[in-house]
Amino acid sequence: MLSVEPKKIPSRLDIALDYITGEIAKGNLGPGDKLPNEKELAQLLGISRTPIREAIKTLAVSGLVETRHGFGNYIRKDEGLPAMPLAMFQLYLQSSTPEMLMELRYVFDRNCSELASLRRTDEDLAAMRECIDRLKRLSEDANSAIEDLLKADLDFHRAIYKAAGNPLIVVIADFVLTMVAPWVQKSLEVSGKWRAVDLHEHMFEMIRDRKTGDLSRESVEENMEHFRTSLLK
């Protein structure tokens, strides 16, 4: 006899996310359009304003929505929206796990580092160097906010994606990086700031010296192994 799994009851956050992304997918909301305010969405969906607020924050992190303080929330005007980011975001919500996202990040970091080693410019190197120097300064300051450390860390990887010289890679890899940001933050909190500085220095040196092949992959694998180990602590 076949067993039938009970249908998952969507949370209030799921309801809010499904409605907004559905409106984008159907073309009812397009780049630059303003979203209904929290009160209007809450009344429309029959839920409180709290999950509406959480949904908008989640969509902002994913890059689909931008909040203009004092004016409201808008669909981003970035070229290529909403098809690719929306499809990826819906897939992320439906089926991804932290392990899947970390594995995907490894694929991007490994290959982007190789491409960056071949294609990087002096401007790219300067951008990476600035991120590492910023991470160092923040690591020396006992009062630095973890959010600032996280931003410096993520900005370094975004600089690598840009140096890879492929706009499609930049969009997709940045999306993946944004989704794993909470675990990157945990890694910084658990394993210490200076370890992150050392790992980023190693990756930078490989790209600066145009190292490819095993040497380049080893620097990325070292960073990812540190990342995975931190999450198990």
N, C-alpha and C positions, 0 to 999 in steps of 0.2 A: 504494500500500500504506500502510495506516495505521501510524503509529509509536506505540509504547506507551512512555510514560515509566516508568522504573523507580520502583517505590514507595519513598518515602522511609523510611529506617529510623529509627524514633524514638530519640532520645537517652535516656539514663538519666533526665535531668531531665524530658523529655517523659513518660516512663513514670510517674514519680512524680506529676507534675501531672495527667495524665489520670486516674490512679486516684483521687486525692483529689477533684478536681472532679466526677468521675463518681459517686462516693459521695454527694456533695452533691446532684447533679442527680437521683439515684434516690431521694433521701429517706432514705438510710441514715445520713447525717450532717446534723443540723439545727442551727439557731442555738443556741448554748450548749453543744453537744456537744464532748467532748474527743476530739482525734485520737489514734490509737495513737501510741506513742512511736517515736522514730527506729529503734530496734533492731527493734521489731515490724514496722514498715513495710518495712524493709530485708529482713528475712527473708521477708515475705509476697511482695514483688515480685522477690526474687532479685537485688537490687542493693546497692551499698554505702550507708553512711549519708550520705556527702557529697551526692549528688544529692537525697536526702530533705531534708537540711537546706536546700539551695538552693531546693527547691520550696516549703518552708514559708516561707522568707524572701520569695519571689516572691508567694506568696498573701497574706502579711502586708502587703506594699506595696500590693497591689490592694484591700485592705480586706476580704478574705474571711475571713482568719484573724487572731487576735490571740494573742500569746505572753505568758503570765503566768509570769514568771520564778520558778522553783522549783516550779511547778505543772504546766506543760505548754502545749500549743497547743490553742486552742479555736476553733470556728466563731463568728464574731461574732454578737451578738444583735440587731444593728441591724434595725429594721423594714424589710421589703422584701427582705431577703436570704432565699434566695439567687438568686431568679429573674433580676433585672436585672443585678446585678454579675457573676453567673456567666456569663450569656449574653455580656455585653460582654467579659469576661476571656477566654472561649474564642475569641471572634472576634479579639481582640487577638493571642492566641498563634498562631492559624492563619494570618492573612493580612495583618496590618498592617505598615507600614513606618514609619520615622521621618518621612518626608515626609507620609504620610497622617495621622499623629497630629498633626503640626504644623499641617496644613491644618484639621483638625477643631478643634484648639485655637483657631485664628484665628476660626473661625465662632462658637465659644462666647464668646471674649473680646470680639469686636466687638459681639455682640448683648447680652451681659450688661452691658457698659459702658453701652449705650444704656438698658437697663432700669434699671440702677442710678442713672443720672442722673435718671430720672423718679421713682424710688421710694425712694431712699436716705433714711435717717433720720440724725439727729445721732449716734446710737450707731454706725451704719455708718461714718460719716465718722471717728469717733474710732478705730474699729478699723483702718481703712486708715492713718490718721495714725500710729498706734502702730507698724505694720509698717514704714512708711517711716523713722520715727525710729530704729527698731531696726536697719534696714539701714544707715542713716547711721553709727550708733555702731560697728557692726561693720566698716564700711568704713574708719573712722578708726583701727581697731586692727590693727596689722600682724600680730598673733598670732591674730586671729580665725579660727575654723575654717570651712572652706568649707561644711560641713554646716549651720552656724548661719546663714550668709548665704543658703543655699538655702532654709532654713525660713522666713526672713523674707520672701524673694521669693514663695514659694508661698503663705504666709499672706495676703499682700496680695491676690493674685488670688482666694483663697478668700473674702476679705472682700467683694470685688466680686460674686462669685457669690451670696453671702448677701444682699447689698443688692438684687439683682435681684428678690427677693421670690417666688421660685418654688422650692419644695422639690425638684421633679424636676430642675430645672436644677442645683441644688446637688449632687445625687448624681451625675449624669452628668458634669457639667463637672469635678467634683473627681476623678472616675475618670480622665478624659483628662489632667488636670494631673499626676496621680500617674505616669501612664505616660510623660510627657515630662520628668519630673523630672531624669533623667540628662543630658539635653541642655540643660536650664536651668542645671544645674551647670557644664557645659562652657562655656556662654555667659558665666557669671560669671568663670570662670577665664581665658578667652581675652580678653575685651573689657574687663575691669576692673570694679571694684565701683561706681565713681562714675557710670559711664554708666548702670548699672541704676538707681541712685538718681534720676538726672535723668529717665529715661523713666517711672518710677513716679510721680514728682512731677507730670509732665505729665498722665498719666492721672487722677491724683487731682484735679487742678484742673478737668478737664473734668467729672468727676462732681460735685464740690463746687458748681460754678457751673451745674449742670444743663444742660450743653451736649449737644446731640444732633446727629444728621445728620452732615454732612461733618467737622465739628470733632472730634466724638467718634471717628469712624472713623479719622481721620488719626492720632490719638494711639495707637490700637491698632495701626494699620498700621506706625507708626514703631517701636513696640516689637517687633512680629513681624519686621520687616525686619532690625532689629539682631540678633534671635535667629537668623534664617536665615544672616546674614552671618557671625556668630560660628562657626557650625558648619562653615563652608567653610574656615576658617583652619587 
